[in-house]
Amino acid sequence: MKTKRAEPRSAALEILKRTRQGQPFDATLTVAMRDLSARDSGLAHEIAAGVLRHRRVIDKEIQHRLTHPETKLADRIHDIIRIGVFQLIYLNKIPSYAAVSSAVDLARDVGGKKTAGLVNAVLRNVDRSGRAIDLTQCSVAERHSHPDWLVNRWHDTYGPAGTERLLDFFNTRPSLVVQSARWDEDMLVRAFRAADVQFTASPTQHGIVIDTGDVSGLPGYKEGAFIVQDPAQRALLEFAAIPQNVNIWDACAAPGGKAVTMAAGRTVIATEVSPRRTRTLIENKERVAPRLHVVIADAIRFPFRDHHFDVVVVDAPCSGTGSMARHPDARWSLTPERIRKAVEMQRGILDATANAVKPGGLLIYLTCSLESEENERQVDRFLELHSEFERTREDLSIFPPDQRTDGGYGARMRRAI
């Protein structure tokens, strides 16, 4: 039987298992933490995210303590030890005895007495001796716990200093930011102050940084007063400069933050091909923008007639390399092949949706990627094939360390004929 102390660690263990199986980090949180208090949910989230952010260093620490370093640990046992090591090395607020004993309890539940003995021996060794790995002797990729291929790729783009800044940022805990929706920001601020909610202004002046993980308890949540949205996403919408009183097709709309923002004063049809992601889109619509029209549809199959919309927004499925601080599992699940497939999908969506734009209308292309083939090179290719479109302004690229936000990219194109 699990002890109360082990419950957040059990949830963290479940999150790590599900992300290893390919489920997105944010999707695992709701399932793994549904029976926990807000405080325990926060701890489970912090532990699981921390293990994913520091996994290479943690694994080197574990290997250093094993009698037979070449022995391959079972995934679940390996994750239990990772959870314990993360708490001992990175999470000073957890007493060492709690980190060790809770991991031993988990190991006993999972693998019995022998497994519990192994976990106990490794973690007590860490507790006694502290960090054993000299990080200055590690490669940049090892030190920041990212895959070699991805770090090499960014090194070619951003150079050594830029890459180091990017990796540092991706290993920080991202802020929780809310953006005004049905209430304006002044109303939100007054409501938060009246309820004694701790908050600060976003450094980019896009939104309010909240010092809580439970947004559903904030004033205005039920009324649709705000949405949770990284400042980079709001900055991309500002860059798009979409006029009022136009009709819009948001072709890849889930989870819906941009769609509900655009729906203020405009007619927006939001389509999404994934039923799971559509559920989140509908939840946001019902709370924040009840007049938003949601349709399950594949943008590539073009469900609307030609030249129907003033504005088409393609917030394209992408590698997500700009949001790896928020999605710490993504660095381990991403592969060069997945980037290649994303590029092919983006190409298909852009080509399919272009005909929906009226003459004189706008095609807005957005990603949360840092990769040039998904961003400016993708748009360059599109414009070469579609001479009826042209850029209306210089593209926007957001480099995460510069703004302390997610990364992103935007291109704004107008159809001439």
C-alpha positions in Angstrom: 0.0 0.0 0.0 1.4 3.4 -1.0 2.1 5.8 1.8 0.7 9.4 1.6 4.3 10.6 1.2 4.8 8.5 -1.9 1.7 9.7 -3.7 3.2 12.6 -5.6 6.2 10.4 -6.5 3.8 7.7 -7.7 2.1 10.3 -10.0 5.6 11.5 -11.2 6.5 7.9 -12.0 3.2 7.5 -14.0 4.0 10.7 -15.9 7.4 9.4 -16.8 6.0 6.1 -17.9 3.4 7.7 -20.1 5.9 10.1 -21.8 8.2 7.2 -22.4 5.3 5.6 -24.3 5.0 8.6 -26.5 2.1 10.5 -24.8 2.6 14.3 -24.6 3.7 15.7 -21.2 0.7 18.0 -20.8 -1.7 15.2 -21.6 -0.2 12.9 -19.0 -0.6 15.4 -16.2 -4.4 15.4 -16.0 -4.6 11.6 -15.8 -1.7 11.0 -13.4 -2.6 13.8 -11.0 -6.4 13.7 -10.9 -6.6 12.3 -7.4 -4.0 14.5 -5.8 -4.3 17.8 -3.9 -3.2 21.0 -5.5 0.0 20.9 -3.4 0.8 17.3 -4.3 0.0 17.9 -7.9 2.5 20.7 -8.0 5.2 18.5 -6.5 4.5 15.6 -8.9 4.7 18.0 -11.8 7.9 19.6 -10.6 9.6 16.2 -10.0 8.6 14.7 -13.4 9.5 17.8 -15.3 12.8 18.0 -13.4 13.8 14.5 -14.2 13.1 15.1 -17.9 15.1 18.3 -17.9 18.1 16.8 -16.2 17.9 13.2 -17.3 21.4 12.9 -18.8 23.2 14.3 -15.7 21.0 12.2 -13.4 21.7 9.0 -15.4 25.5 9.7 -15.2 25.1 10.1 -11.4 23.2 6.8 -11.2 25.7 4.9 -13.4 28.6 6.2 -11.2 26.9 4.6 -8.1 26.1 1.2 -9.6 28.4 -1.8 -8.8 28.0 -3.0 -12.3 27.5 0.2 -14.4 26.9 -1.8 -17.6 23.8 -3.3 -16.1 20.6 -2.1 -17.8 18.0 -1.2 -15.3 14.3 -1.9 -16.0 12.6 1.4 -17.1 10.3 1.6 -14.1 13.2 1.0 -11.6 15.4 3.5 -13.5 12.7 6.1 -13.2 12.2 5.5 -9.5 16.0 6.1 -8.9 15.9 9.2 -11.2 13.0 10.6 -9.1 15.1 10.1 -5.9 18.3 11.5 -7.4 16.5 14.6 -8.8 15.1 15.4 -5.3 18.5 14.9 -3.6 20.5 17.0 -6.0 18.1 19.6 -7.5 15.2 19.9 -5.0 16.5 21.4 -1.8 13.1 21.8 -0.3 12.6 18.0 0.0 14.4 16.5 3.1 16.8 13.8 2.0 15.2 11.2 4.2 11.8 11.8 2.5 13.4 11.6 -1.0 15.1 8.3 -0.1 12.3 6.6 1.9 9.6 7.5 -0.6 11.6 6.1 -3.5 12.3 2.9 -1.5 8.6 2.6 -0.8 7.8 2.9 -4.5 10.5 0.4 -5.4 9.2 -2.1 -2.9 5.7 -1.8 -4.5 7.0 -2.2 -8.0 9.8 -4.8 -7.6 9.8 -6.2 -4.1 12.5 -6.3 -1.4 15.5 -6.8 -3.6 14.6 -3.8 -5.8 14.0 -1.7 -2.8 17.5 -2.6 -1.5 19.1 -1.5 -4.8 17.2 1.8 -4.8 18.1 2.4 -1.2 21.8 1.7 -1.7 22.1 4.1 -4.7 20.2 6.9 -3.1 22.0 6.7 0.2 25.3 6.8 -1.7 24.1 10.0 -3.4 22.9 11.5 -0.1 26.2 10.8 1.5 28.5 12.0 -1.2 26.5 14.6 -3.1 27.1 15.3 -6.8 29.9 13.0 -8.1 29.9 14.1 -11.8 32.1 17.1 -12.7 29.9 19.0 -15.1 32.9 21.0 -16.5 34.1 17.7 -17.9 30.8 17.0 -19.7 29.9 18.0 -23.2 27.4 20.9 -23.6 24.7 18.4 -24.6 25.4 16.2 -21.5 25.7 19.2 -19.1 22.3 20.5 -20.2 20.7 17.1 -20.8 19.7 17.4 -24.4 20.3 15.0 -27.3 23.6 15.4 -29.1 22.0 15.7 -32.6 19.7 18.5 -31.5 22.5 20.5 -29.7 24.7 20.1 -32.8 21.9 21.4 -35.0 21.4 24.5 -32.8 25.1 25.1 -32.6 25.2 25.4 -36.4 22.4 28.0 -36.3 23.1 30.0 -33.1 26.7 29.4 -32.4 28.2 28.2 -29.1 27.0 31.2 -27.0 23.5 31.3 -28.4 23.1 27.5 -28.0 24.3 27.7 -24.4 21.7 30.4 -23.6 19.0 28.4 -25.3 19.8 25.3 -23.3 20.0 27.2 -20.1 16.5 28.6 -20.7 15.0 25.2 -21.6 16.1 23.9 -18.3 14.3 26.6 -16.3 10.8 26.3 -15.1 8.5 28.4 -17.3 6.1 31.0 -15.9 2.4 30.5 -15.9 0.9 33.4 -17.8 -2.7 34.4 -18.3 -4.0 36.6 -21.0 -7.2 38.7 -20.9 -10.1 37.3 -22.8 -13.7 38.3 -21.9 -12.4 40.7 -19.4 -9.8 43.4 -20.1 -6.5 43.4 -18.3 -7.5 46.1 -15.9 -10.5 44.1 -14.7 -8.3 41.1 -14.3 -5.8 43.0 -12.2 -8.5 44.4 -10.0 -10.1 41.0 -9.4 -6.7 39.4 -8.7 -5.8 42.1 -6.2 -9.2 41.8 -4.5 -8.7 38.1 -4.1 -5.1 38.5 -2.9 -3.7 36.5 -5.9 0.0 36.9 -6.3 1.0 38.1 -9.7 3.4 40.2 -11.7 3.3 41.8 -15.2 4.9 39.8 -18.0 8.3 41.2 -18.9 7.1 41.4 -22.5 3.9 43.3 -21.5 1.9 40.4 -22.9 -0.2 39.0 -20.0 0.0 38.5 -16.3 2.4 36.0 -14.6 0.5 34.0 -11.9 2.2 32.4 -8.9 -0.2 29.4 -8.7 -0.7 26.2 -10.6 -4.5 26.1 -10.1 -5.9 28.5 -12.6 -9.5 27.1 -12.2 -9.6 28.7 -8.8 -8.7 32.2 -10.0 -11.3 35.0 -10.1 -12.9 35.1 -13.6 -12.1 31.6 -14.6 -15.7 30.4 -14.9 -16.7 33.6 -16.6 -14.0 33.1 -19.3 -12.2 36.2 -18.2 -8.8 34.9 -19.3 -6.9 32.1 -21.0 -3.6 30.5 -20.2 -1.3 31.5 -23.0 2.5 32.1 -23.3 3.4 35.7 -24.2 5.0 34.5 -27.4 1.6 33.3 -28.7 0.1 36.7 -28.0 3.1 38.4 -29.7 2.6 36.3 -32.8 -1.1 37.4 -33.0 -0.1 41.0 -32.6 2.4 40.5 -35.4 -0.4 39.1 -37.6 -2.3 42.4 -37.2 -5.6 40.8 -38.2 -8.3 43.5 -38.9 -11.6 43.6 -37.1 -14.9 42.7 -38.8 -13.4 40.0 -41.0 -14.1 36.3 -41.3 -11.3 33.9 -40.3 -10.5 30.3 -40.8 -8.1 29.0 -38.1 -7.1 25.8 -39.9 -5.1 24.0 -37.1 -6.9 25.5 -34.1 -6.3 23.3 -31.0 -5.9 24.0 -28.1 -7.7 27.2 -29.1 -5.8 30.1 -27.4 -5.4 32.0 -30.6 -8.9 31.1 -31.9 -10.7 32.5 -28.9 -8.5 35.6 -28.9 -9.3 36.2 -32.6 -13.0 35.6 -32.0 -13.4 39.0 -30.2 -15.1 41.1 -32.8 -14.6 38.6 -35.7 -16.3 35.5 -37.2 -13.9 32.6 -36.7 -14.3 29.0 -37.8 -11.8 26.8 -36.0 -11.0 23.4 -37.4 -8.9 20.6 -35.9 -8.3 17.1 -37.2 -7.6 15.4 -33.8 -10.7 14.5 -31.7 -8.6 14.5 -28.5 -7.3 18.0 -29.2 -10.7 19.1 -30.3 -12.1 18.4 -26.8 -9.7 21.0 -25.4 -10.6 23.4 -28.1 -14.3 23.0 -27.3 -13.6 23.5 -23.6 -11.9 26.8 -24.3 -14.7 27.8 -26.7 -17.5 27.2 -24.2 -15.7 29.0 -21.4 -14.3 32.0 -23.3 -15.8 32.4 -26.8 -19.2 30.7 -27.1 -19.7 32.2 -30.6 -16.6 30.5 -32.0 -17.5 27.8 -34.6 -15.6 24.6 -34.1 -15.4 21.9 -36.8 -13.5 18.6 -36.8 -11.9 18.6 -40.2 -8.6 18.0 -41.9 -7.2 21.2 -43.3 -5.4 19.4 -46.1 -8.7 18.1 -47.4 -9.9 21.8 -47.6 -13.5 21.7 -46.3 -14.5 25.2 -47.6 -15.0 26.7 -51.0 -12.4 28.7 -52.8 -11.8 32.4 -51.9 -14.2 32.2 -48.9 -12.2 33.8 -46.1 -10.7 37.2 -45.5 -8.0 35.6 -43.3 -6.7 32.1 -43.1 -4.4 31.3 -40.1 -2.2 28.2 -40.3 -0.8 27.7 -36.8 1.1 24.7 -38.2 1.8 21.4 -36.5 5.5 21.5 -35.9 8.5 20.1 -34.0 7.8 22.4 -31.1 11.4 23.2 -30.5 10.5 26.7 -29.4 8.5 25.4 -26.4 10.8 22.8 -24.9 10.9 24.6 -21.5 7.2 24.0 -21.3 7.3 20.5 -22.7 10.5 18.9 -21.2 9.7 15.5 -22.7 9.9 16.9 -26.3 13.7 16.9 -26.4 13.7 13.1 -25.9 10.8 12.2 -28.3 11.9 14.5 -31.2 13.9 13.0 -34.0 15.2 14.3 -37.3 12.6 12.1 -39.0 9.8 13.8 -37.1 11.0 17.2 -38.2 11.1 16.0 -41.8 7.5 14.7 -41.5 6.4 18.0 -39.9 7.9 19.9 -42.8 5.9 17.7 -45.3 2.7 18.2 -43.4 3.2 22.0 -43.2 3.8 22.1 -46.9 0.6 20.2 -47.6 -1.5 22.4 -45.2 -0.2 25.6 -46.7 -0.8 24.5 -50.3 -4.3 23.2 -49.4 -5.5 26.3 -47.5 -4.1 29.0 -49.9 -7.2 28.7 -52.1 -9.5 29.6 -49.3 -8.0 33.2 -49.1 -10.0 35.9 -50.9 -8.1 38.2 -53.3 -6.7 40.9 -51.0 -7.0 38.6 -48.0 -4.3 37.4 -45.6 -2.6 34.1 -45.1 -0.9 34.0 -41.7 1.6 31.2 -41.1 2.8 30.5 -37.5 4.8 27.9 -35.7 6.3 27.3 -32.3 9.5 26.0 -33.9 13.0 27.3 -34.1 13.9 25.3 -37.2 14.5 27.2 -40.5 13.0 24.5 -42.7 9.7 24.7 -40.8 9.8 28.5 -40.8 11.3 30.9 -43.3 12.4 28.2 -45.7 8.9 26.8 -45.7 7.4 30.2 -46.5 10.1 30.9 -49.2 9.1 27.6 -50.9 5.4 28.4 -50.7 5.9 31.9 -52.2 8.0 30.4 -55.1 5.1 28.2 -56.0 2.3 30.7 -55.3 3.2 33.9 -57.0 -0.3 35.3 -56.1 0.9 35.8 -52.5 3.6 38.1 -51.1 4.9 39.0 -47.7 3.5 42.1 -46.2 6.3 42.6 -43.7 9.5 41.1 -42.4 8.9 37.7 -40.7 8.9 37.5 -36.9 11.3 35.1 -35.1 11.2 34.8 -31.3 14.3 33.4 -29.7 13.3 32.1 -26.3 16.2 33.4 -24.1 15.8 36.9 -25.5 12.2 37.3 -24.2 12.1 34.6 -21.6 9.1 33.1 -23.4 8.5 30.2 -25.8 10.0 30.5 -29.2 8.0 31.1 -32.3 7.8 32.2 -35.9 5.3 34.2 -38.0 4.9 35.2 -41.6 2.2 37.5 -42.9 1.2 37.1 -46.6 -1.4 38.8 -48.7 -3.1 37.4 -51.8 -3.0 39.8 -54.7 -5.3 38.0 -57.1 
